[in-house]
Amino acid sequence: MINFIWKVADLLRGDYRAHDYGKIILPFTVLRRLDCVLEPTKADVLAEVVELEERRRPQAFREMRLREVAKHGFYNTSELTFERIAKDPSQAETLLKSYYTAFSANAQAILDRYDFQKHISDLQEKELLYLIVGAFAKIDLRLPKGPDDKDGIDNHQMGYIFEELIRKFSEDNAAGEHFTPREVVRLMVNLLLAPDEEALGAGKTRTVLDPACGTGGILSETGEHIKRKAPHTTVALYGQELNPESHAICQSDLLIKGQDPDNIAYGNSFTQDGHKDQKFDYLVANPPFGMEWKKVKSQVEAFARNGDRFFAGLPKISDGSFLFLQHMISKMKPATPDGKGGFEGGSRIAIVFNGSPLFSGGAGAGESDIRRWILEEEDLLEAIVALPDQIFYNTGITTYFWILSNRKHRSLKDRVILLDARDQWTRMRKSLGDKRKFISDAQIEAVTDMYLEAVAAAADPKHPLPENAKIIERKEFGYQRITVERPLKLRFEVTQETLSALRDSAAIDKAMDAGAFAAALKPLIGERWATKAEAWDAICQALVPAGLLMSTGKPFQKALRDVVGVRDPNGEVQYIKKGDPHPEPDPELRDNENVPLGEDIDAYMKREVLEHVPDAWVDKTKTKIGYEIPFTRQFYVYEPPRPLEEIDAELTSLEAEIQRLLDEVTK
């Protein structure tokens, strides 16, 4: 179907530039989809229009009634069809505009985002309109009539079509780059909602937000999952999208589902909060991996200073993943204890990340501060689930679900589930871009069961924990970044290189004539001293014949020591001033260690450091608290190397095989 629609663009060749094809094909695809969706009730709608006009019903009643008859949240009152318009080339523009204006206002608003009427006129002027309409008339984009209808195209399949078209028509291939495969969405929604099914409740209203919704695939699956589990629950879907084509497509998708398309805001979620002051029950997203936020840096920093959304910390400019997560956290409903060990209200979040947010940014960096806030200050992180690689269309990297909640089960208070699902995949018969693996229905169920088993194990110590799951105390993710210093040890000497360095030193020259000073020290070439006092005494004596006095200024003294002093493990320990508790540290020997958060630093130093370097100490003024989630390390299993005897035997066997082959060649 994608290829069929793509070939329609060949009709535009020569009259339009290649990067403008999408401006024509995408709105026509949306229009044809709306047309096919309404086709089963078209006759009923036309009959209802006649009856309403005869009875002169008010506009509000007319609007409500036509939507009821159309069985969708939109309708079209025209008798025209794509086939009829295509058969009348001279009137194609008039007929198509008439057909377009017969749509309900909400459908027209979506097409208006494409400046659709202008494109109709342009195509007519180029005598292409009837050809394009005729080509789309042959494309069947109707919904399935039932679960056994293999010819119909459901909303998620339509999402694939739209995403691929957007990617093809995008000059930089950025749009649609991380469209989420359906099975990944299903697993994500399962893990988000599985521990929460009792809270869905019949008769309740549940709101869902995706702040990077693309064409709405994750939103749709979340809503459908809730309806499957609680058919009488009302689900309201909300989203925001920056790409105009994706935004319009998502709106049309919601329109077909009977949702309010105005719930999908347009713009940048960081700077143009389309749902300001709103809170949601569930929040889902697969934001672009490694998205730079340089263009909105000043606005984001202003929000952070004002304590709005991004106050926990700012990640590096090259990756806005944590900005999306903080934005989502700001949209969580407050949770209050219900007196029974649970909560009333609250929200749950599921977001797809690459590996970077787990560990990027050392202690004191923005990413580490954000992890600290999520884990230590708010205790929001419920679980991280590692997914197989090669499951996305445009990237083969390993990805992770982060599941967050402000109403975690009491057994998970101060604890986090780590679930390794990297082995839960099935090889595809044919690759789609970088996607070579998929997660089967059975594997989705298996991962969901493992997740629920881990939750159960957290509540009951006797309950077995799945082999590839761990429950970690949140403090274990924290560490103290200490700075280990060692003393600066120097011997002192004068060489030809020493004199050259003295002549070139700005600090020496500022205090006295550097050239004269270096010349006065020439007789000392080859001399060595064990202590600074001995060296300085010799230098002072060497200056006397030249009529010079050594400056006592600190810049001069430091510059002289840096040139004359030579690092030596057996040299004299240097002090900045007498009486200091520690010697002067040597920057070249400075090291950093990560000490587990709950461990005593002095005990760690005694066990890990002082045994090897007894003169080391910790500069406690530089100690910082950091947080990282070393997921891979938690599941690392040591595999010992093969015995040398086994390797030797294999090499001997290979040598014999090579010799046999050579003998055959030389016979």
NORCOR-V462992 format. One record per backbone hydrogen bond with DSSP energy under -1.0 kcal/mol. CO is the residue of the C=O (numbers start at 1). NH is the residue of the N-H. Records with the same first field share a line. If there is no record, write none. Layout:
# NORCOR-V462992
CO = NH / NH
This chain:
# NORCOR-V462992
1 = 5
2 = 6
3 = 7
6 = 9
7 = 10
8 = 11
9 = 12
12 = 15 / 16
17 = 20
18 = 21
21 = 24 / 25
22 = 26
24 = 28
25 = 29
26 = 30
27 = 31
28 = 32
29 = 33
30 = 34
31 = 35
32 = 36
33 = 37
34 = 38
38 = 41
39 = 42
41 = 45
42 = 46
43 = 47
44 = 48
45 = 49
46 = 50
47 = 51
48 = 52
49 = 53
50 = 54
51 = 55
52 = 57
58 = 62
59 = 63
60 = 64
61 = 65
62 = 66
63 = 67
64 = 68
65 = 69
66 = 70
67 = 71 / 72
75 = 104
81 = 85
82 = 86
83 = 87
85 = 88
88 = 91
89 = 92
91 = 95
92 = 96
93 = 97
94 = 98
95 = 99
96 = 100
97 = 101
100 = 103
102 = 77
104 = 108
105 = 109
106 = 110
107 = 111
108 = 112
111 = 114 / 116
112 = 115
115 = 119
116 = 120
117 = 121
118 = 122
119 = 123
120 = 124
121 = 125
122 = 126
123 = 128
124 = 127
128 = 132
129 = 133
130 = 134
131 = 135
132 = 136
133 = 137
136 = 139
142 = 153
146 = 149
154 = 158
155 = 159
156 = 160
157 = 161
158 = 162
159 = 163
160 = 164
161 = 165
162 = 166
163 = 167
164 = 168
165 = 169
174 = 177
176 = 179
181 = 185
182 = 186
183 = 187
184 = 188
185 = 189
186 = 190
187 = 191
188 = 192
189 = 193
190 = 194
193 = 196
201 = 204
204 = 234
206 = 236
207 = 282
208 = 238
209 = 284
210 = 240
213 = 216
216 = 220
217 = 221
218 = 222
219 = 223
220 = 224
221 = 225
222 = 226
223 = 227
224 = 228
225 = 229
226 = 230
230 = 233
234 = 206
236 = 208
238 = 210
239 = 265
240 = 213
241 = 267
243 = 247
244 = 248
245 = 249
246 = 250
247 = 251
248 = 252
249 = 253
250 = 254
251 = 255
252 = 256
253 = 257
254 = 259
255 = 258
260 = 263
261 = 264
263 = 239
265 = 241
268 = 272
275 = 278
281 = 348
282 = 209
283 = 350
285 = 352
291 = 320
294 = 297
296 = 300
297 = 301
298 = 302
299 = 303
300 = 304
301 = 305
302 = 306
303 = 308
304 = 307
308 = 310
310 = 313
316 = 319
317 = 293
320 = 324
321 = 325
322 = 326
323 = 327
324 = 328
325 = 329
326 = 330
328 = 331
329 = 332
331 = 280
334 = 346
336 = 344
342 = 338
344 = 336
347 = 406
348 = 283
349 = 404
350 = 285
351 = 402
353 = 400
355 = 358
356 = 359 / 360
358 = 629
362 = 365
365 = 369
366 = 370
367 = 371
368 = 372
369 = 373
370 = 374
371 = 375
372 = 376 / 377
373 = 378
374 = 380
380 = 405
382 = 417
383 = 403
384 = 419
385 = 401
386 = 421
390 = 436 / 437
393 = 434
399 = 387
400 = 353
401 = 385
402 = 351
403 = 382 / 383
404 = 349
409 = 412
410 = 413
412 = 415
414 = 474
416 = 472
417 = 384
418 = 470
419 = 386
421 = 424
423 = 425
426 = 438
432 = 435
435 = 432
436 = 428
438 = 426
440 = 444
441 = 445
442 = 446
443 = 447
444 = 448
445 = 449
446 = 450
447 = 451
448 = 452
449 = 453
450 = 454
451 = 455
452 = 456
453 = 457
454 = 458
455 = 459
456 = 460
460 = 463
466 = 469
468 = 420
470 = 418
472 = 416
473 = 476
474 = 477
475 = 478
477 = 628
478 = 597
479 = 626
480 = 482 / 595
481 = 624
482 = 593
483 = 619
484 = 591
485 = 617
486 = 586
488 = 574
489 = 568
490 = 572
491 = 566
492 = 529
494 = 526
495 = 499
496 = 500
497 = 501
498 = 502
499 = 503
500 = 504
505 = 509
506 = 510
507 = 511
508 = 512
513 = 517
514 = 518
515 = 519
516 = 520
517 = 521
519 = 522
521 = 524
522 = 525
524 = 527
527 = 494
529 = 492
531 = 535
532 = 536
533 = 537
534 = 538
535 = 539
536 = 540
537 = 541
538 = 542
539 = 543
543 = 548
544 = 547
553 = 557
554 = 558
555 = 559
556 = 560
557 = 561
558 = 562
559 = 563
560 = 564
561 = 565
564 = 493
566 = 491
568 = 571
572 = 490
574 = 584
577 = 580
584 = 488
586 = 589
591 = 484
593 = 482
595 = 480
596 = 599
600 = 604
601 = 605
602 = 606
603 = 607
604 = 608
605 = 609 / 610
609 = 612 / 613
613 = 616
617 = 485
618 = 620
619 = 622
624 = 481
626 = 479
629 = 631
630 = 634
643 = 647
644 = 648
645 = 649
646 = 650
647 = 651
648 = 652
649 = 653
650 = 654
651 = 655
652 = 656
653 = 657
654 = 658
655 = 659
656 = 660
657 = 661
658 = 662
659 = 663
660 = 664
661 = 665
662 = 666
